[in-house]
Amino acid sequence: MLSFYGEFFLSYRCPKTVEAIVKHCPDLEVINLNYTAVTPISLAPLLHNCKALQVLKVAGIPNWTDATFGKLWSALDVGEDFRLTNLLTLNLRQNALSDAVVNPVLSICPNLRRLDLSFTLVLHPALSLNDNTVLEKLSLTSTKVSGLTLLNIVSHLPNIKILAIGALGGGQGSSAAISNTSAMNMRDQTLRSLTDMLEKCASLERVSLVGNTMLGTTGRQNSAIEDFIRRAGRRCKVSVRDILLLIMSVTAGRFQNLNLAGISSLRSSDLQGLLAEDIHQGAPQIQYLNLNNTMVDDDAAPYIASCAGLFPIIDACTELEKLDLTSCRGVGVVDRRRFFEVHIALFVSP
């Protein structure tokens, strides 16, 4: 079964397991070492011998630092010809690794399609950037990557499908850093420039802006968020999932999920981007809309109403028995308690 699926998942304690994998599974394609106690140097035999490896996940390992990772690099004895050409997915999320060790690794992985550097110490990830870059998924959530660096990277990602750039400036995603609004470096001007680029990305599926609390604070005229929803969001194709408790995943147009919760500066006018600019655009395909903890009020009604698929999705949830509307101050207390009765009445009344 192991050789058939080419995949292996390890438990938290695995001192000898990697050695056994190298010995008995030379054709391994996928290995998930997330949140284990494996040391960086123990991967050297695996990277040397498992030539077919396509997916390497090593997220959230406490002992992975620049110092311990340096031992792996020395053990690999990387020369000009050493490349992990088959590696398509690399997950280094939640490791205390900086550019000093991450960038050399990226240099030997020329064909990466999915890269997760969230909650790391990277500042200037040295991706192999050109107009033919094959990278489809990039996650830089809660790193200190600057707006200029981000724009330079995205400008060379024509095939990007998933871009996670939440809480930029937060640095490894600590709760203290995320609550420090002044530390966030994603501003409206950066979002406008990013929108110009993403509008041209035909394959775009998901953009996550988790916790970028400085967005929407520079004025209400020509809102950068509205512009993003109108121009970039409408090119998206599939749904998104909540990633953190503080979520601000901005998606619209063809997206099935629009989550704008927690954007304190978000107002009703920002949702104008949901409206079609002409009859050929059609309605947004949003199935789920979250506007918790925002400044949106009743003026948003015509924009929300343009999402024709929103309420029928609720109707289709035949197993839904509980809906928590505790914080929905715009819905009367009585109506919160009898939501399903009210909702059904809307569709059966003549």
PAGUFI-697538 format. One record per residue (C-alpha): residue number from 1; x, y, z. Coordinates in Angstrom, 1 decimal. Layout:
BEGIN
(kese NUM; (X; Y; Z))
...
END
This chain:
BEGIN
(kese 1; (0.0; 0.0; 0.0))
(kese 2; (2.9; 2.4; 0.8))
(kese 3; (4.5; 1.9; -2.6))
(kese 4; (1.1; 2.1; -4.4))
(kese 5; (0.2; 5.5; -2.9))
(kese 6; (3.7; 6.7; -2.5))
(kese 7; (2.8; 8.6; 0.7))
(kese 8; (3.6; 8.2; 4.4))
(kese 9; (2.4; 10.1; 7.5))
(kese 10; (4.5; 10.1; 10.7))
(kese 11; (3.4; 10.3; 14.3))
(kese 12; (4.9; 12.9; 16.6))
(kese 13; (7.9; 10.8; 17.8))
(kese 14; (9.8; 9.3; 14.8))
(kese 15; (13.5; 8.9; 15.6))
(kese 16; (14.1; 5.9; 13.3))
(kese 17; (11.2; 6.2; 10.9))
(kese 18; (12.9; 8.4; 8.3))
(kese 19; (15.8; 5.9; 8.1))
(kese 20; (13.4; 3.1; 7.5))
(kese 21; (11.6; 5.1; 4.8))
(kese 22; (14.8; 5.8; 3.0))
(kese 23; (15.7; 2.1; 3.1))
(kese 24; (12.4; 0.6; 2.1))
(kese 25; (10.6; 3.3; 0.1))
(kese 26; (13.0; 4.6; -2.6))
(kese 27; (10.1; 5.5; -4.8))
(kese 28; (8.4; 7.7; -2.2))
(kese 29; (6.5; 10.6; -3.7))
(kese 30; (4.8; 12.3; -0.8))
(kese 31; (5.9; 12.6; 2.9))
(kese 32; (4.1; 14.6; 5.6))
(kese 33; (6.4; 15.4; 8.6))
(kese 34; (4.3; 18.3; 9.9))
(kese 35; (4.4; 18.8; 13.6))
(kese 36; (6.8; 15.9; 14.3))
(kese 37; (10.1; 15.9; 16.1))
(kese 38; (12.2; 15.0; 13.1))
(kese 39; (15.5; 16.9; 12.9))
(kese 40; (16.6; 18.6; 9.7))
(kese 41; (19.8; 16.6; 9.3))
(kese 42; (17.8; 13.3; 9.3))
(kese 43; (16.3; 14.4; 6.0))
(kese 44; (19.6; 14.3; 4.1))
(kese 45; (19.4; 10.6; 3.2))
(kese 46; (15.8; 11.0; 2.1))
(kese 47; (16.5; 14.0; -0.1))
(kese 48; (19.5; 12.2; -1.7))
(kese 49; (17.9; 8.8; -2.3))
(kese 50; (14.1; 9.4; -2.9))
(kese 51; (14.5; 10.9; -6.3))
(kese 52; (10.8; 10.7; -7.1))
(kese 53; (9.8; 12.9; -4.1))
(kese 54; (7.1; 15.4; -5.1))
(kese 55; (5.7; 16.7; -1.8))
(kese 56; (7.7; 17.5; 1.3))
(kese 57; (5.7; 18.9; 4.3))
(kese 58; (7.8; 19.9; 7.4))
(kese 59; (5.6; 22.5; 9.1))
(kese 60; (5.6; 23.4; 12.7))
(kese 61; (8.7; 21.6; 14.0))
(kese 62; (10.1; 23.3; 17.1))
(kese 63; (13.7; 22.3; 16.6))
(kese 64; (13.9; 23.7; 13.0))
(kese 65; (16.1; 26.9; 13.2))
(kese 66; (18.7; 28.4; 11.0))
(kese 67; (21.4; 26.7; 13.1))
(kese 68; (19.9; 23.2; 13.0))
(kese 69; (19.0; 23.5; 9.3))
(kese 70; (22.5; 24.4; 8.5))
(kese 71; (23.6; 20.9; 9.5))
(kese 72; (21.2; 19.5; 6.8))
(kese 73; (22.7; 21.8; 4.2))
(kese 74; (26.2; 20.6; 5.1))
(kese 75; (25.2; 17.0; 5.0))
(kese 76; (23.6; 17.4; 1.6))
(kese 77; (26.9; 18.7; 0.3))
(kese 78; (25.1; 20.5; -2.4))
(kese 79; (27.0; 21.0; -5.7))
(kese 80; (26.1; 22.6; -9.0))
(kese 81; (24.3; 19.5; -10.2))
(kese 82; (22.2; 18.8; -7.1))
(kese 83; (18.6; 19.6; -7.8))
(kese 84; (15.2; 18.4; -6.4))
(kese 85; (13.7; 18.7; -9.9))
(kese 86; (10.6; 16.5; -9.1))
(kese 87; (9.7; 18.4; -5.9))
(kese 88; (6.4; 20.3; -6.6))
(kese 89; (5.2; 21.1; -3.0))
(kese 90; (7.2; 22.4; -0.1))
(kese 91; (5.7; 23.4; 3.2))
(kese 92; (8.0; 25.2; 5.7))
(kese 93; (5.1; 26.8; 7.6))
(kese 94; (5.6; 27.8; 11.3))
(kese 95; (9.4; 27.2; 11.4))
(kese 96; (11.9; 29.8; 12.7))
(kese 97; (13.8; 29.9; 9.4))
(kese 98; (15.1; 33.0; 7.7))
(kese 99; (16.3; 33.9; 4.2))
(kese 100; (19.7; 32.5; 5.0))
(kese 101; (18.5; 28.9; 4.9))
(kese 102; (15.2; 29.2; 3.0))
(kese 103; (16.7; 30.8; -0.1))
(kese 104; (19.4; 28.1; -0.7))
(kese 105; (16.6; 25.5; -0.5))
(kese 106; (14.5; 27.4; -3.0))
(kese 107; (17.5; 27.5; -5.4))
(kese 108; (17.6; 23.7; -5.7))
(kese 109; (13.8; 23.4; -6.2))
(kese 110; (13.3; 24.8; -9.8))
(kese 111; (9.8; 23.3; -10.4))
(kese 112; (7.9; 24.2; -7.3))
(kese 113; (4.2; 24.7; -7.8))
(kese 114; (3.1; 25.1; -4.2))
(kese 115; (5.1; 26.9; -1.5))
(kese 116; (4.1; 27.7; 2.0))
(kese 117; (6.4; 30.1; 4.0))
(kese 118; (3.7; 31.3; 6.4))
(kese 119; (4.8; 32.2; 9.9))
(kese 120; (8.5; 32.0; 9.1))
(kese 121; (11.2; 34.7; 9.3))
(kese 122; (11.6; 35.3; 5.6))
(kese 123; (12.0; 38.8; 4.2))
(kese 124; (13.1; 38.3; 0.6))
(kese 125; (12.2; 34.8; -0.6))
(kese 126; (14.5; 34.2; -3.6))
(kese 127; (12.1; 32.5; -5.9))
(kese 128; (13.2; 31.7; -9.4))
(kese 129; (11.2; 34.5; -11.1))
(kese 130; (10.5; 34.9; -14.8))
(kese 131; (7.5; 35.1; -17.0))
(kese 132; (7.3; 31.3; -17.2))
(kese 133; (7.3; 30.7; -13.4))
(kese 134; (5.2; 27.6; -12.7))
(kese 135; (4.3; 28.5; -9.1))
(kese 136; (0.5; 28.1; -8.5))
(kese 137; (0.2; 28.5; -4.8))
(kese 138; (2.2; 30.9; -2.5))
(kese 139; (1.6; 31.5; 1.1))
(kese 140; (3.4; 34.3; 2.9))
(kese 141; (0.9; 34.9; 5.7))
(kese 142; (2.2; 36.6; 8.8))
(kese 143; (5.7; 37.2; 7.5))
(kese 144; (7.6; 40.5; 7.3))
(kese 145; (7.7; 40.5; 3.5))
(kese 146; (7.4; 44.1; 2.4))
(kese 147; (4.8; 45.4; -0.1))
(kese 148; (7.4; 46.1; -2.7))
(kese 149; (8.9; 42.6; -2.4))
(kese 150; (5.4; 41.1; -2.6))
(kese 151; (4.6; 43.0; -5.8))
(kese 152; (7.9; 42.0; -7.4))
(kese 153; (7.1; 38.4; -6.7))
(kese 154; (3.5; 38.4; -7.9))
(kese 155; (4.4; 40.3; -11.1))
(kese 156; (6.2; 37.1; -12.2))
(kese 157; (3.5; 34.6; -11.2))
(kese 158; (1.2; 34.4; -14.3))
(kese 159; (-0.1; 31.0; -13.3))
(kese 160; (-0.9; 31.8; -9.6))
(kese 161; (-4.1; 30.2; -8.3))
(kese 162; (-3.9; 30.6; -4.6))
(kese 163; (-2.2; 33.6; -2.9))
(kese 164; (-2.2; 33.8; 0.9))
(kese 165; (-0.8; 37.1; 2.1))
(kese 166; (-2.5; 37.7; 5.4))
(kese 167; (-1.1; 39.8; 8.3))
(kese 168; (1.9; 41.0; 6.3))
(kese 169; (4.3; 42.6; 8.8))
(kese 170; (3.1; 40.5; 11.7))
(kese 171; (6.1; 38.3; 11.9))
(kese 172; (5.5; 34.6; 12.7))
(kese 173; (1.8; 35.3; 13.5))
(kese 174; (2.0; 35.7; 17.3))
(kese 175; (-1.3; 37.1; 18.7))
(kese 176; (0.6; 40.1; 20.0))
(kese 177; (2.0; 40.8; 16.5))
(kese 178; (-1.4; 40.4; 14.8))
(kese 179; (-3.1; 42.8; 17.3))
(kese 180; (-0.4; 45.4; 16.6))
(kese 181; (-2.1; 47.2; 13.8))
(kese 182; (0.8; 49.5; 13.1))
(kese 183; (3.0; 46.5; 12.3))
(kese 184; (0.9; 45.5; 9.3))
(kese 185; (2.4; 46.7; 6.0))
(kese 186; (-0.3; 45.8; 3.6))
(kese 187; (-1.8; 49.2; 2.7))
(kese 188; (-4.4; 50.4; 0.2))
(kese 189; (-1.8; 51.5; -2.4))
(kese 190; (-0.2; 48.0; -2.3))
(kese 191; (-3.6; 46.4; -2.7))
(kese 192; (-4.3; 48.6; -5.7))
(kese 193; (-1.0; 47.6; -7.4))
(kese 194; (-1.6; 44.0; -6.5))
(kese 195; (-5.1; 44.3; -8.1))
(kese 196; (-3.5; 45.4; -11.3))
(kese 197; (-1.5; 42.3; -11.4))
(kese 198; (-4.1; 39.8; -10.2))
(kese 199; (-6.6; 41.1; -12.7))
(kese 200; (-4.5; 39.5; -15.4))
(kese 201; (-4.2; 36.1; -13.7))
(kese 202; (-6.8; 34.0; -15.5))
(kese 203; (-6.3; 31.0; -13.2))
(kese 204; (-6.7; 32.9; -9.9))
(kese 205; (-8.9; 30.9; -7.4))
(kese 206; (-8.2; 32.3; -3.9))
(kese 207; (-6.8; 35.4; -2.3))
(kese 208; (-6.4; 35.4; 1.5))
(kese 209; (-5.9; 38.8; 3.2))
(kese 210; (-6.2; 37.5; 6.8))
(kese 211; (-5.7; 40.2; 9.4))
(kese 212; (-4.4; 43.0; 7.1))
(kese 213; (-6.0; 45.6; 9.4))
(kese 214; (-4.6; 48.6; 7.7))
(kese 215; (-6.6; 48.1; 4.6))
(kese 216; (-9.4; 50.6; 4.0))
(kese 217; (-8.1; 53.2; 6.5))
(kese 218; (-6.9; 55.8; 4.0))
(kese 219; (-10.2; 57.2; 2.9))
(kese 220; (-13.6; 56.2; 1.5))
(kese 221; (-13.4; 57.6; -2.0))
(kese 222; (-12.4; 55.0; -4.7))
(kese 223; (-12.0; 52.3; -2.1))
(kese 224; (-9.1; 49.9; -2.7))
(kese 225; (-11.1; 47.0; -1.4))
(kese 226; (-14.0; 47.7; -3.7))
(kese 227; (-11.7; 48.0; -6.6))
(kese 228; (-10.1; 44.6; -5.7))
(kese 229; (-13.5; 42.9; -5.4))
(kese 230; (-14.6; 44.4; -8.8))
(kese 231; (-11.5; 43.7; -10.9))
(kese 232; (-9.7; 40.8; -9.3))
(kese 233; (-12.4; 38.9; -7.4))
(kese 234; (-14.6; 38.4; -10.4))
(kese 235; (-11.9; 36.4; -12.1))
(kese 236; (-11.9; 33.7; -9.4))
(kese 237; (-13.4; 30.3; -9.8))
(kese 238; (-13.6; 28.2; -6.7))
(kese 239; (-14.5; 28.5; -3.0))
(kese 240; (-12.2; 29.4; -0.1))
(kese 241; (-12.2; 28.1; 3.6))
(kese 242; (-11.6; 30.0; 6.8))
(kese 243; (-8.0; 29.8; 7.7))
(kese 244; (-7.7; 31.6; 11.1))
(kese 245; (-10.0; 33.0; 13.7))
(kese 246; (-9.3; 36.5; 12.4))
(kese 247; (-10.3; 36.0; 8.8))
(kese 248; (-10.3; 38.5; 6.0))
(kese 249; (-10.3; 36.4; 2.8))
(kese 250; (-11.5; 38.7; 0.1))
(kese 251; (-13.1; 36.9; -2.8))
(kese 252; (-15.9; 37.7; -5.1))
(kese 253; (-17.1; 37.5; -8.7))
(kese 254; (-16.9; 33.8; -9.5))
(kese 255; (-15.8; 32.9; -6.0))
(kese 256; (-18.3; 30.9; -4.0))
(kese 257; (-17.1; 32.4; -0.7))
(kese 258; (-16.8; 36.1; 0.3))
(kese 259; (-15.4; 36.5; 3.8))
(kese 260; (-14.8; 40.0; 4.9))
(kese 261; (-15.1; 39.5; 8.6))
(kese 262; (-13.0; 41.6; 11.0))
(kese 263; (-12.2; 44.5; 8.6))
(kese 264; (-13.1; 47.3; 10.9))
(kese 265; (-12.9; 49.9; 8.1))
(kese 266; (-15.2; 48.0; 5.8))
(kese 267; (-18.4; 49.9; 4.9))
(kese 268; (-21.4; 49.2; 2.7))
(kese 269; (-20.0; 51.2; -0.2))
(kese 270; (-17.0; 48.9; -0.5))
(kese 271; (-19.4; 46.1; -1.6))
(kese 272; (-20.4; 48.0; -4.8))
(kese 273; (-17.8; 45.8; -6.5))
(kese 274; (-20.4; 43.0; -6.3))
(kese 275; (-22.6; 44.7; -8.9))
(kese 276; (-22.1; 43.8; -12.5))
(kese 277; (-20.7; 46.6; -14.6))
(kese 278; (-22.7; 45.4; -17.6))
(kese 279; (-25.4; 42.8; -18.4))
(kese 280; (-22.7; 40.4; -19.8))
(kese 281; (-21.0; 40.0; -16.5))
(kese 282; (-23.8; 38.2; -14.7))
(kese 283; (-24.3; 37.9; -11.0))
(kese 284; (-21.5; 36.9; -8.6))
(kese 285; (-21.5; 33.2; -7.7))
(kese 286; (-21.1; 33.8; -4.0))
(kese 287; (-22.7; 31.1; -1.8))
(kese 288; (-21.4; 32.3; 1.6))
(kese 289; (-21.1; 35.9; 2.8))
(kese 290; (-19.5; 36.9; 6.1))
(kese 291; (-19.5; 40.6; 7.2))
(kese 292; (-19.1; 40.1; 10.9))
(kese 293; (-17.4; 42.9; 12.9))
(kese 294; (-17.5; 45.5; 10.1))
(kese 295; (-19.2; 48.8; 9.5))
(kese 296; (-21.6; 47.5; 6.9))
(kese 297; (-25.2; 48.6; 7.4))
(kese 298; (-28.6; 48.5; 5.6))
(kese 299; (-27.1; 50.5; 2.6))
(kese 300; (-25.4; 47.3; 1.5))
(kese 301; (-28.8; 45.6; 0.7))
(kese 302; (-28.7; 46.2; -3.1))
(kese 303; (-25.1; 44.9; -3.3))
(kese 304; (-25.8; 41.8; -1.3))
(kese 305; (-29.0; 41.2; -3.2))
(kese 306; (-27.0; 40.9; -6.4))
(kese 307; (-25.6; 37.6; -5.1))
(kese 308; (-28.4; 35.5; -6.4))
(kese 309; (-27.1; 32.2; -5.1))
(kese 310; (-26.8; 33.3; -1.5))
(kese 311; (-30.2; 32.4; 0.0))
(kese 312; (-30.9; 29.3; -2.1))
(kese 313; (-27.8; 27.7; -0.6))
(kese 314; (-29.3; 28.0; 2.8))
(kese 315; (-32.5; 26.4; 1.5))
(kese 316; (-30.5; 23.5; 0.2))
(kese 317; (-29.0; 22.8; 3.6))
(kese 318; (-31.6; 20.3; 4.7))
(kese 319; (-29.6; 19.1; 7.6))
(kese 320; (-29.0; 22.5; 9.1))
(kese 321; (-30.6; 22.7; 12.6))
(kese 322; (-28.6; 25.4; 14.4))
(kese 323; (-27.5; 28.9; 13.3))
(kese 324; (-25.8; 31.2; 15.8))
(kese 325; (-26.8; 34.8; 15.2))
(kese 326; (-25.7; 36.0; 18.6))
(kese 327; (-23.6; 38.9; 17.3))
(kese 328; (-25.9; 39.9; 14.5))
(kese 329; (-27.1; 43.2; 16.0))
(kese 330; (-28.9; 44.1; 12.8))
(kese 331; (-31.2; 41.2; 13.3))
(kese 332; (-33.8; 41.6; 16.0))
(kese 333; (-33.5; 39.3; 19.1))
(kese 334; (-36.9; 37.7; 18.4))
(kese 335; (-35.9; 37.1; 14.7))
(kese 336; (-32.6; 35.6; 15.8))
(kese 337; (-34.5; 33.0; 17.8))
(kese 338; (-36.9; 32.1; 15.1))
(kese 339; (-34.6; 32.5; 12.1))
(kese 340; (-35.8; 29.4; 10.2))
(kese 341; (-39.4; 30.3; 10.7))
(kese 342; (-38.8; 33.8; 9.3))
(kese 343; (-36.7; 32.6; 6.5))
(kese 344; (-39.3; 30.0; 5.3))
(kese 345; (-42.0; 32.7; 5.4))
(kese 346; (-40.0; 34.8; 3.0))
(kese 347; (-40.2; 32.1; 0.4))
(kese 348; (-43.8; 30.8; 0.9))
(kese 349; (-45.5; 34.2; 1.1))
(kese 350; (-47.1; 35.3; -2.1))
END
